[in-house]
Amino acid sequence: MLDYTAEINRFMQEQDVDAFGIARMARYGKELVQLDESVMEKFPFAISFGLVLSRSVMETVKGGPNALYLHHYRQLNFRLDMIAYLLAREIEKKGNKALPFAASQLVDWKNQKGHISHKRVAEMSGLGWIGRNNLLVHRVYGARMRFNTVITDMPLEENGPLEKDCGNCKACMVVCPAGAIKENPADFDHVGCYNMVTQLKNKRNLGHHICGICIEACTGEQ
């Protein structure tokens, strides 16, 4: 019997991704926005993978987002989309089904949601934990990552979630210009964060809702 998990590992190494993991969609616990409920039954496994943002680029974001960061952000999203496409194609060549998602696509503007939560899938796949900044925190790269997801019916061996959190680190709370980050991750102020990135977009003429300040401050495990 072909070791499908080993095949996925080989593919990810060839694509030079920085982190990847596998989880069962039964543990997702959220809705798939604007997709039929049967999708999670048809595609019971999720493959999460991520790329690291350049440290040098992120250091330019300490005072706020800029055109350099925006371009870099888009570069990673494009690369993640291509990896998702290529991964889904490889899976389908082996006779299985695969559904690739976009790394950054809002389908519900009111609630600021895509079809699937990449950070939730990454958390399920053992790639990190949801931090105070409401982002996936990798133990090595902190929040300095972008993620994407492919779901599939290919039988795979899942990874367990990490039993970790931010501990006493509050670096993101200190720098957040909106004051949206709270002691308890569940109290994150989504509206305040969105309002701030809207202000930054307009003030800096970026044309995109990005900030990056808390991402730059988050370094993962100390």
C-alpha positions as CSV (number, residue, x, y, z in Angstrom):
1,M,0.0,0.0,0.0
2,L,1.3,3.4,-1.0
3,D,2.3,5.6,2.0
4,Y,0.3,8.7,1.1
5,T,1.6,10.6,4.2
6,A,5.2,10.1,3.1
7,E,4.2,11.3,-0.4
8,I,2.8,14.5,1.1
9,N,6.0,15.0,3.1
10,R,8.1,14.6,0.0
11,F,6.0,17.1,-1.9
12,M,6.3,19.7,0.9
13,Q,10.0,19.3,1.1
14,E,10.3,19.7,-2.7
15,Q,8.2,22.9,-2.5
16,D,10.5,24.2,0.3
17,V,7.6,25.0,2.7
18,D,8.6,26.1,6.2
19,A,6.0,24.2,8.1
20,F,3.2,21.7,7.3
21,G,0.9,19.3,9.1
22,I,-2.2,17.1,8.7
23,A,-5.5,17.1,10.6
24,R,-8.9,15.5,10.5
25,M,-11.6,17.9,9.5
26,A,-13.9,16.3,12.1
27,R,-12.0,18.4,14.6
28,Y,-12.5,21.7,12.7
29,G,-15.5,22.9,14.8
30,K,-16.4,25.8,12.5
31,E,-18.5,26.3,9.4
32,L,-17.0,26.3,5.9
33,V,-18.3,29.7,4.7
34,Q,-20.4,29.5,1.5
35,L,-19.7,25.9,1.1
36,D,-22.1,22.9,1.4
37,E,-22.0,21.1,4.7
38,S,-21.2,17.8,2.9
39,V,-17.7,19.1,2.0
40,M,-16.2,18.1,5.3
41,E,-17.6,14.6,4.8
42,K,-16.3,14.4,1.3
43,F,-12.8,15.7,2.3
44,P,-12.1,14.3,5.8
45,F,-8.4,15.3,5.9
46,A,-6.8,18.8,5.8
47,I,-3.2,19.6,4.9
48,S,-1.9,22.9,6.4
49,F,1.3,24.5,5.1
50,G,3.0,27.8,5.7
51,L,5.8,30.1,4.5
52,V,7.8,32.5,6.7
53,L,7.8,36.2,6.1
54,S,11.2,37.8,5.7
55,R,12.6,39.1,9.0
56,S,14.2,42.0,7.2
57,V,10.9,43.0,5.6
58,M,9.1,42.7,8.9
59,E,11.6,44.9,10.6
60,T,10.4,47.8,8.4
61,V,6.9,47.4,9.7
62,K,7.6,48.5,13.3
63,G,6.2,52.0,12.6
64,G,3.3,50.6,10.6
65,P,2.6,48.8,7.2
66,N,4.3,50.0,4.1
67,A,4.4,49.3,0.3
68,L,7.4,46.9,0.8
69,Y,5.5,44.8,3.3
70,L,2.3,44.8,1.1
71,H,4.3,43.5,-1.9
72,H,6.0,40.8,0.2
73,Y,2.6,39.8,1.7
74,R,1.2,39.4,-1.8
75,Q,4.2,37.4,-3.0
76,L,3.7,34.8,-0.2
77,N,0.0,34.6,-0.9
78,F,0.7,33.9,-4.6
79,R,3.3,31.3,-3.7
80,L,0.9,29.6,-1.2
81,D,-1.8,29.6,-3.9
82,M,0.5,27.9,-6.4
83,I,1.5,25.3,-3.8
84,A,-2.1,24.5,-3.1
85,Y,-2.9,24.1,-6.8
86,L,0.1,21.8,-7.4
87,L,-0.6,19.8,-4.3
88,A,-4.2,19.3,-5.3
89,R,-3.1,18.2,-8.8
90,E,-0.6,15.7,-7.4
91,I,-3.3,14.2,-5.1
92,E,-5.8,13.9,-8.0
93,K,-3.2,12.2,-10.2
94,K,-3.1,9.5,-7.5
95,G,-6.8,8.9,-7.9
96,N,-8.0,10.9,-4.9
97,K,-9.9,14.2,-4.6
98,A,-8.5,17.5,-3.3
99,L,-10.0,20.9,-2.8
100,P,-7.4,23.8,-2.7
101,F,-8.2,27.1,-1.1
102,A,-6.8,30.6,-1.6
103,A,-4.3,31.9,1.0
104,S,-6.1,35.2,1.3
105,Q,-9.6,35.6,0.0
106,L,-12.6,37.1,1.9
107,V,-16.0,35.6,0.8
108,D,-17.9,37.2,3.8
109,W,-16.8,40.8,4.1
110,K,-19.2,41.6,6.9
111,N,-17.6,39.0,9.2
112,Q,-14.2,39.1,7.5
113,K,-14.1,35.4,6.8
114,G,-12.7,33.2,4.0
115,H,-14.1,29.8,3.0
116,I,-11.9,28.2,5.7
117,S,-9.9,29.4,8.6
118,H,-6.2,28.6,7.8
119,K,-5.1,29.4,11.3
120,R,-7.6,27.0,12.8
121,V,-6.4,24.2,10.4
122,A,-2.8,25.0,11.2
123,E,-3.6,24.8,14.9
124,M,-5.3,21.4,14.5
125,S,-2.3,20.2,12.5
126,G,0.1,21.0,15.3
127,L,1.9,23.9,13.7
128,G,1.3,26.3,16.6
129,W,-1.4,27.9,18.8
130,I,-3.8,30.8,18.6
131,G,-2.0,33.7,20.4
132,R,-3.3,36.8,22.1
133,N,-2.9,38.5,18.7
134,N,-5.6,36.2,17.3
135,L,-3.0,34.7,14.9
136,L,-1.4,31.3,14.6
137,V,1.9,31.4,16.6
138,H,4.6,29.0,15.5
139,R,7.0,28.0,18.2
140,V,10.0,29.0,16.1
141,Y,8.7,31.7,13.7
142,G,6.1,33.2,15.9
143,A,3.3,34.9,14.0
144,R,5.7,35.7,11.1
145,M,4.0,33.2,8.7
146,R,1.3,32.9,6.1
147,F,-0.7,29.7,5.7
148,N,-2.9,27.9,3.2
149,T,-5.0,24.7,3.2
150,V,-5.9,21.8,0.9
151,I,-8.6,19.3,2.0
152,T,-8.7,15.8,0.6
153,D,-10.2,12.4,0.8
154,M,-6.7,10.9,0.6
155,P,-6.1,8.7,3.8
156,L,-3.4,10.4,5.8
157,E,-1.8,10.2,9.2
158,E,-2.8,13.2,11.2
159,N,-0.6,15.3,13.6
160,G,-1.8,16.2,17.1
161,P,-2.3,19.8,18.2
162,L,0.3,21.5,20.4
163,E,-0.6,21.9,24.1
164,K,0.9,25.4,24.3
165,D,0.0,29.1,24.6
166,C,1.7,32.5,24.8
167,G,2.5,32.1,28.5
168,N,3.6,35.4,30.0
169,C,4.6,37.0,26.7
170,K,2.6,40.2,25.9
171,A,4.9,41.7,23.2
172,C,2.0,42.0,20.8
173,M,-0.3,43.8,23.4
174,V,2.3,46.5,24.0
175,V,2.7,47.5,20.3
176,C,-0.9,47.1,19.0
177,P,-2.0,50.6,17.8
178,A,-5.7,49.7,18.3
179,G,-5.4,48.2,21.8
180,A,-7.3,45.3,20.3
181,I,-5.1,42.6,21.9
182,K,-6.1,41.6,25.4
183,E,-4.8,39.3,28.2
184,N,-7.3,36.6,27.2
185,P,-7.1,35.6,23.5
186,A,-10.9,35.1,23.5
187,D,-11.3,38.9,24.2
188,F,-9.5,40.0,21.1
189,D,-11.3,43.1,19.7
190,H,-11.9,42.2,16.0
191,V,-13.8,45.4,15.3
192,G,-11.1,47.6,16.8
193,C,-8.4,45.8,14.8
194,Y,-10.4,46.1,11.5
195,N,-11.0,49.8,12.1
196,M,-7.3,50.4,12.7
197,V,-6.2,48.5,9.5
198,T,-8.8,50.5,7.6
199,Q,-7.3,53.7,8.9
200,L,-3.8,52.5,8.0
201,K,-4.9,51.5,4.5
202,N,-6.3,54.9,3.8
203,K,-3.6,57.0,5.6
204,R,-0.7,55.1,3.9
205,N,-2.5,54.7,0.5
206,L,-1.9,50.9,0.6
207,G,-5.2,49.8,-1.0
208,H,-5.2,46.7,1.2
209,H,-6.2,45.9,4.8
210,I,-2.9,45.0,6.4
211,C,-1.0,46.0,9.5
212,G,1.8,43.6,10.5
213,I,2.8,45.4,13.7
214,C,1.9,42.6,16.1
215,I,3.3,40.1,13.6
216,E,6.7,41.7,13.8
217,A,6.6,41.8,17.6
218,C,5.7,38.0,18.0
219,T,8.8,35.8,18.1
220,G,7.2,32.5,19.3
221,E,8.9,30.7,22.1
222,Q,11.4,32.7,24.1
